[in-house]
Amino acid sequence: MSSIKPKTALISLSDKSNLEVLVSFLISQNVKILSTGGTYKAIQKITEKVIEVADFTGFEEMMDGRVKTLHPKIHAGILARRDLDMEVLLERGYEPIDLVIVNLYPFQETISSECTFEEAIENIDIGGPTMIRAAAKNFKDVAVVSDPEDYDQLIEEWVNEDGISLKTRKIFAQKVFKTMANYNDAIARYMMDENPSEMPDYKFDSSTKLRYGENPHQSASLLTFSNLKQKNIANAEIIQGKELSYNNIVDADAAWECVKEFDNPACVIVKHANPCGVAESTGVFESYDLAFRTDPTSAFGGIIAFNKKLDTKTAIEINKRQFVELIIATDFEESALKELSSKKNIRVLKADIDIDNHYPGVIKKVSGGILIQDDDHKKISVNDLKCVTKREPSMDEINDLLFAWKVAKFVKSNAIVYVKNQQTIGIGAGQMSRVISAEIANLKAKEEGLDVINASMASDAFFPFRDGIDKAALSGISSIIQPGGSIKDEEVIEAADEHNIAMMFTGIRHFRH
């Protein structure tokens, strides 16, 4: 018989929500109830028909409750196979326990607030995991419930089907093992602070099936990391719009990671995972206006990210100027949301600007394995720059160089970024030749009537030859920021000096294949 009607239940709960409904039902079914500690006292307020575990086992809890359910009478009752072990169980004078309702000490909640290391350790549950793991192992004969959200399902099926089916018991057991995996992972990560692992152990809370992947013939899902405290791209608040696509998510992430680099109001417009317009200004509208003017053609159908609250004026202008797939910001004025709602297909997301990086590293699948590397979080300041040319850049040039360097970090290599007055005026991305990337950046600027004369240029990697500098000079570039490190550095510096270009070396590169 696949269904069971439990006769003895063991209840031990940290989360006591819906306890009265549960207990009242079990009493109505003549189920013998065993319980411990605070749960026992809570059940006593509902019914007198409850037995304390210490009375059941004849063993008083000890060590401030560390040892109370770790007893053979408890675990033999849970683990006994009803078709194999009943004789030995009865020989010992034990009885079967066929319903285990247990949830765990709130370790994750404890460490999410201010607590001492000792407090965290005391909130590592031992008895609870042991009981639910045992019950889950023996799901053939035992039902185990580890989540108060499942009480309704338990009761409904018991009433309607005259018991709990094997299928449901198996589902409950699966949930236990998943709960335990997440619980143990949280503890391991907490302990890891002292001994960091080189290889992150990625854990996920949920999986969302997407309509398709990069192309319609590819299937795709979004897996969201567990234990996130901030709203990131994967778990952003979706305020309105169509279902997110694979490409939407990729582009939104590129835009969001880039815009977070800036402190003042900034806007990043992304198309096909590359920034096509970036600006930082005195306000949100001003930054959008400048970012859009970089490349209005590419901005069509793009992703727009803001590092501040989106105001109504900017929302109105976006609706007037362009078709947009997705807008993401830290917050939105109510009237801005009303304006955006006039175009219901626009996806509107809200995320936190704070970094939430429980799972560091960049992963790429290759045939037969994966590559994993550190995140590229390296930042530079004025003090990190080394002037290698005869002419030193002005303060305005330095500010533009640092701005261009931030953007170049998020442009696919070979990356060339032209900047003037904290606005991108041309971006060349993803070319096999750095010179061609520079030509594209120049072409983009000219197409939009943007003045390149005395603009600043960033290159994500070094110049292998002087031709890139010569091309920049012909365009009107007055200052350059680049990593340096080429065997032709002297030749490159000489070219910059010939053109009176100020050039700064960073000593690091932001190569992004």
C-alpha positions in Angstrom: 0.0 0.0 0.0 1.6 3.3 -1.1 -0.4 5.6 1.2 0.2 5.8 4.9 -1.9 7.2 7.8 0.7 8.2 10.5 -0.1 7.2 14.0 2.9 8.9 15.8 4.3 12.3 14.9 7.4 14.0 16.2 7.2 17.8 16.1 10.2 20.1 16.8 9.9 23.6 15.3 11.9 26.8 15.2 9.3 28.4 12.9 6.0 27.7 14.7 3.7 29.4 12.2 0.4 27.6 11.6 1.1 25.3 14.5 -2.4 25.4 15.9 -4.0 24.3 12.6 -1.5 21.4 12.3 -1.8 20.2 15.9 -5.6 20.4 15.8 -5.7 18.3 12.7 -3.4 15.7 14.1 -5.5 15.4 17.2 -8.6 14.9 15.1 -6.8 12.0 13.4 -5.9 10.4 16.8 -2.2 10.9 16.1 0.2 10.5 19.1 2.3 13.7 19.3 5.9 13.8 20.6 7.7 17.1 21.0 10.6 19.0 22.6 11.5 22.2 24.4 9.8 25.3 23.2 7.6 23.4 20.7 6.4 21.2 23.5 5.3 24.2 25.5 3.6 25.8 22.5 1.6 22.6 21.8 0.6 22.4 25.5 -1.2 25.6 25.1 -3.2 24.0 22.3 -3.8 20.5 23.7 -2.8 18.4 26.7 -2.3 15.5 24.3 1.4 15.9 23.8 4.3 13.8 25.2 7.7 15.4 25.9 10.5 13.6 24.1 12.4 13.2 27.4 9.4 11.3 28.9 9.2 9.2 25.7 12.9 8.2 25.7 13.5 8.2 29.4 16.5 10.4 28.7 16.7 14.0 30.0 18.1 16.6 27.6 21.6 17.8 28.5 24.2 20.3 27.6 21.7 23.2 27.3 19.6 21.2 24.9 22.4 20.2 22.6 21.5 16.6 23.2 17.8 15.8 23.4 16.5 13.9 20.3 19.8 12.1 19.6 18.5 8.8 21.1 18.1 5.3 19.6 14.4 5.2 20.5 13.8 8.2 18.3 16.0 7.3 15.4 15.2 3.6 15.4 11.5 4.6 15.3 12.1 6.8 12.3 14.5 4.6 10.4 12.9 1.2 10.9 11.9 -0.4 7.6 8.3 -1.6 8.2 8.8 -4.7 6.1 12.3 -5.7 7.5 13.0 -4.1 10.9 9.7 -4.2 12.9 10.8 -7.4 14.9 14.0 -5.9 16.1 12.2 -2.6 16.9 9.6 -4.4 19.1 12.3 -6.6 20.7 13.8 -3.3 22.1 10.5 -2.1 23.2 10.5 0.8 20.7 7.7 2.0 18.4 7.6 3.4 14.9 7.5 7.1 14.3 5.9 7.7 10.9 5.5 11.5 10.7 8.4 13.9 11.4 7.6 17.6 11.3 10.8 19.6 12.0 12.3 22.8 10.8 15.8 24.0 11.7 17.5 26.6 13.9 17.6 29.8 11.9 21.3 29.8 11.1 21.0 32.0 8.0 18.8 34.5 9.7 21.2 34.6 12.7 24.2 35.4 10.6 22.4 38.0 8.4 22.1 40.2 11.5 24.8 41.3 14.0 25.9 38.2 15.9 29.0 36.8 17.6 30.8 33.8 16.2 29.7 31.9 19.3 26.1 32.8 18.7 26.3 31.6 15.1 27.8 28.3 16.2 25.1 27.7 18.7 22.5 28.2 15.9 23.9 25.3 13.9 21.2 22.7 14.3 22.2 19.1 15.0 19.1 17.2 16.2 16.8 18.7 13.6 18.9 17.8 10.5 19.5 14.3 11.9 15.8 13.7 12.3 14.7 15.0 8.9 17.5 13.3 7.1 16.6 10.0 8.7 12.9 10.5 7.8 13.7 11.5 4.3 15.9 8.4 3.8 13.0 6.3 5.0 10.3 8.1 2.9 9.0 4.7 1.8 7.5 4.4 5.3 7.7 7.9 6.9 6.4 11.3 5.9 8.6 14.3 6.7 7.6 18.0 6.5 10.4 20.6 6.9 8.5 23.7 5.7 5.3 25.2 7.3 4.2 26.1 3.8 3.6 22.4 3.2 1.1 21.8 6.1 -1.9 22.6 3.9 -0.8 20.0 1.3 -0.2 17.4 4.0 -3.7 18.0 5.5 -5.5 18.3 2.2 -4.1 15.0 0.8 -4.6 13.2 4.1 -8.3 14.1 4.2 -9.1 13.7 0.5 -7.0 10.6 -0.2 -7.2 9.0 3.2 -3.5 9.2 3.8 -0.2 10.5 2.4 0.9 9.0 -0.9 4.3 7.7 -1.7 4.6 10.3 -4.4 4.1 13.1 -1.9 6.4 11.6 0.7 9.1 11.4 -2.0 8.6 15.1 -2.9 8.8 16.1 0.8 12.0 14.0 1.1 13.5 15.7 -1.9 12.8 19.1 -0.3 14.6 18.0 2.9 17.8 17.1 1.1 17.6 20.4 -0.8 17.0 22.3 2.5 20.0 20.5 4.0 22.3 21.2 1.1 21.5 25.0 1.4 21.7 24.9 5.2 25.1 23.2 5.2 26.3 25.5 2.4 25.4 28.5 4.4 27.4 27.2 7.4 30.4 26.3 5.2 30.4 29.8 3.6 30.2 31.4 7.1 33.2 29.3 8.2 35.0 30.0 4.9 35.6 33.6 5.9 38.7 32.4 7.8 39.7 29.9 5.2 38.6 31.0 1.7 38.3 28.3 -0.9 39.8 28.8 -4.4 36.8 27.1 -6.0 33.4 28.6 -5.2 30.6 26.2 -4.6 27.6 27.7 -6.5 24.2 27.2 -5.0 20.9 28.3 -6.4 17.5 29.2 -4.9 15.4 29.0 -8.0 15.3 28.3 -11.7 13.2 30.2 -14.3 12.6 28.7 -17.7 13.1 31.3 -20.5 11.3 31.4 -23.8 14.6 30.6 -25.6 18.3 31.3 -25.5 20.4 33.6 -27.7 18.6 32.2 -30.6 15.1 30.7 -30.9 16.3 27.1 -31.4 18.2 27.2 -28.1 16.6 26.5 -24.8 17.6 28.5 -21.7 16.9 28.9 -18.0 17.9 31.6 -15.4 19.3 30.1 -12.2 19.3 32.6 -9.3 22.0 32.3 -6.6 20.9 31.5 -3.0 21.3 33.7 0.0 21.2 37.0 -1.9 20.6 40.1 0.3 20.5 42.6 -2.5 18.4 42.9 -5.7 20.8 42.0 -8.5 20.0 41.4 -12.2 18.9 37.7 -11.6 16.5 38.6 -8.8 15.7 42.2 -9.7 12.2 43.6 -9.0 10.3 43.4 -12.3 7.9 46.3 -12.2 6.4 46.0 -15.7 6.9 44.6 -19.2 7.2 41.5 -21.2 9.0 38.3 -20.0 12.7 38.8 -19.9 14.7 37.1 -22.6 18.1 35.5 -22.4 19.6 38.5 -24.4 17.7 41.0 -22.2 19.3 39.6 -19.1 22.8 39.5 -20.6 22.5 43.1 -21.9 20.9 44.3 -18.6 23.8 42.8 -16.7 26.4 44.5 -18.9 24.6 47.9 -18.5 24.2 47.5 -14.8 27.7 46.5 -14.1 29.0 49.5 -16.1 26.7 52.1 -14.6 27.7 51.0 -11.1 31.2 52.2 -11.7 30.1 55.9 -11.5 29.3 57.9 -8.4 27.6 60.9 -10.0 24.3 60.5 -12.0 25.2 58.3 -14.9 23.5 56.6 -17.8 24.7 53.6 -19.8 23.0 52.4 -23.0 23.9 48.9 -24.1 23.3 47.1 -27.4 24.4 43.5 -27.9 26.3 43.5 -24.6 28.5 46.5 -25.5 28.0 50.1 -24.3 27.0 52.3 -27.2 26.6 55.4 -25.1 27.8 56.4 -21.6 27.7 59.7 -19.8 28.0 61.1 -16.3 26.5 64.5 -15.5 24.8 66.8 -13.0 21.5 65.0 -13.2 19.7 61.9 -14.5 18.2 63.6 -17.6 21.5 65.3 -18.5 23.4 61.9 -18.3 20.7 60.2 -20.5 20.7 63.0 -23.0 24.5 62.8 -23.5 24.6 59.0 -23.5 21.9 58.9 -26.2 23.6 61.5 -28.4 26.7 59.3 -28.6 25.0 56.8 -30.9 21.2 57.2 -31.3 21.1 54.6 -34.1 22.6 51.8 -31.9 20.5 53.0 -28.9 17.4 51.9 -30.8 16.2 48.7 -29.1 18.8 49.0 -26.4 19.0 48.6 -22.7 19.2 51.7 -20.5 20.7 51.7 -17.0 20.7 54.5 -14.4 22.6 54.5 -11.1 20.0 56.9 -9.5 16.3 57.2 -9.3 14.6 57.7 -12.7 12.6 60.9 -12.9 9.6 61.7 -14.9 11.3 64.1 -17.3 13.8 61.5 -18.3 11.1 58.8 -18.7 9.1 61.2 -21.0 12.2 61.8 -23.2 13.0 58.1 -23.4 9.5 57.4 -24.7 9.8 60.3 -27.2 13.2 59.5 -28.5 13.6 55.8 -28.8 12.4 52.2 -28.8 13.8 50.6 -25.7 13.8 47.0 -24.6 14.5 47.4 -20.9 15.2 50.2 -18.3 16.9 49.4 -15.0 17.4 51.9 -12.2 17.8 52.0 -8.4 14.3 53.5 -8.1 11.6 55.3 -10.0 9.3 58.3 -9.4 5.7 57.2 -9.4 4.9 59.5 -12.3 7.9 58.1 -14.2 6.4 54.6 -13.9 3.0 55.9 -15.0 4.7 57.4 -18.1 6.6 54.2 -18.9 3.4 52.2 -18.4 2.0 53.8 -21.6 4.4 51.5 -23.4 3.5 48.2 -21.7 6.2 46.1 -23.5 9.0 48.1 -22.0 10.6 45.9 -19.3 11.2 48.0 -16.1 13.5 46.6 -13.4 14.6 47.9 -10.0 17.9 46.8 -8.5 20.3 47.7 -5.7 23.4 49.6 -6.4 25.3 47.8 -3.6 27.5 44.9 -4.6 26.2 41.4 -3.6 28.9 39.0 -4.5 28.6 35.8 -2.5 29.6 33.8 -5.6 32.7 35.5 -7.0 34.3 34.4 -10.2 33.7 34.4 -14.0 32.9 31.0 -15.5 33.2 29.9 -19.2 32.4 26.5 -20.4 34.9 24.8 -22.7 34.8 21.4 -24.3 35.5 18.9 -21.5 35.6 21.5 -18.6 35.2 25.0 -17.4 37.4 28.0 -17.0 37.1 30.1 -13.9 38.7 33.4 -13.1 38.4 36.2 -10.5 36.0 39.0 -11.2 37.6 42.1 -12.8 37.0 44.6 -9.9 40.3 46.4 -10.2 39.9 50.1 -10.1 42.5 52.9 -10.5 42.8 56.5 -9.3 44.9 59.4 -10.4 47.6 58.2 -8.1 47.9 55.0 -10.0 48.5 56.7 -13.4 52.0 57.1 -14.8 52.6 59.8 -17.4 55.1 58.4 -20.0 55.1 61.4 -22.4 56.8 64.7 -22.4 53.4 66.5 -22.1 51.4 65.8 -19.0 47.6 65.8 -19.3 45.5 68.6 -17.8 43.1 67.9 -14.9 40.2 67.9 -17.4 42.0 65.4 -19.6 42.7 63.2 -16.6 39.1 63.2 -15.6 38.1 62.2 -19.1 40.8 59.6 -19.2 39.6 58.0 -16.0 36.0 58.1 -17.3 37.1 56.4 -20.6 39.0 53.8 -18.7 35.9 52.8 -16.7 33.9 52.4 -19.9 36.6 50.5 -21.7 36.4 47.8 -19.0 33.0 46.9 -20.2 33.6 47.0 -24.0 34.5 43.8 -25.9 38.1 43.7 -27.0 39.8 45.1 -28.9 38.2 48.2 -27.2 38.7 51.8 -28.0 36.7 54.5 -26.3 36.6 58.2 -27.2 35.5 60.6 -24.4 35.0 64.3 -24.1 33.5 66.1 -21.0 32.4 62.9 -19.3 30.6 61.7 -22.4 31.4 58.9 -24.8 31.6 60.3 -28.3 32.7 57.1 -30.1 33.2 53.5 -29.1 34.9 50.8 -31.2 34.3 47.2 -30.0 35.1 43.6 -30.8 37.5 44.0 -33.7 40.4 41.8 -34.5 42.5 44.9 -35.0 42.9 47.7 -32.5 43.4 50.2 -35.3 40.1 49.3 -36.8 38.4 49.7 -33.4 39.9 53.2 -33.3 38.6 53.9 -36.8 35.1 52.8 -35.8 35.1 55.0 -32.8 36.1 57.9 -35.0 33.5 57.1 -37.5 30.7 56.9 -34.9 31.7 60.3 -33.6 31.6 61.9 -37.0 28.3 60.3 -37.9 26.7 62.0 -34.9 28.5 65.3 -35.4 30.5 65.0 -32.2 33.7 66.9 -31.9 36.7 64.6 -31.5 39.3 67.5 -31.4 41.0 67.3 -28.0 39.1 64.3 -26.9 40.6 61.5 -24.7 41.0 57.9 -25.7 41.1 54.7 -23.7 42.4 51.4 -24.9 41.7 48.2 -22.9 45.1 46.7 -23.8 48.5 48.0 -25.0 49.2 49.2 -28.5 51.5 46.7 -30.2 52.6 49.3 -32.8 52.6 53.1 -33.2 49.9 53.0 -35.9 47.1 53.2 -33.3 48.6 56.4 -32.0 49.0 57.9 -35.4 45.4 57.1 -36.2 44.3 58.8 -32.9 46.3 61.9 -33.7 44.7 62.2 -37.2 41.3 62.1 -35.4 42.3 64.9 -33.0 42.8 62.9 -29.8 44.9 64.9 -27.3 45.3 62.3 -24.5 45.4 58.5 -24.2 45.1 56.0 -21.4 46.3 52.5 -21.9 47.9 49.7 -19.9 51.4 49.8 -21.4 53.6 46.7 -21.4 54.3 46.3 -25.1 57.8 45.5 -26.4 57.1 48.5 -28.7 56.3 50.9 -25.8 59.2 53.2 -26.7 58.0 53.4 -30.3 54.4 54.1 -29.1 55.6 56.8 -26.6 57.7 58.4 -29.3 54.7 58.6 -31.6 52.6 60.3 -28.8 55.4 62.8 -28.3 55.6 63.6 -32.0 51.9 64.4 -31.9 52.0 66.2 -28.6 49.6 63.7 -27.1 49.7 63.2 -23.3 49.7 59.5 -22.5 49.1 57.7 -19.2 49.9 54.1 -18.4 47.7 52.2 -15.9 49.9 49.1 -15.5 46.8 46.9 -15.8 44.5 45.9 -18.7 40.8 45.2 -19.0 40.8 42.7 -21.9 37.3 41.3 -22.4 37.1 38.7 -25.2 
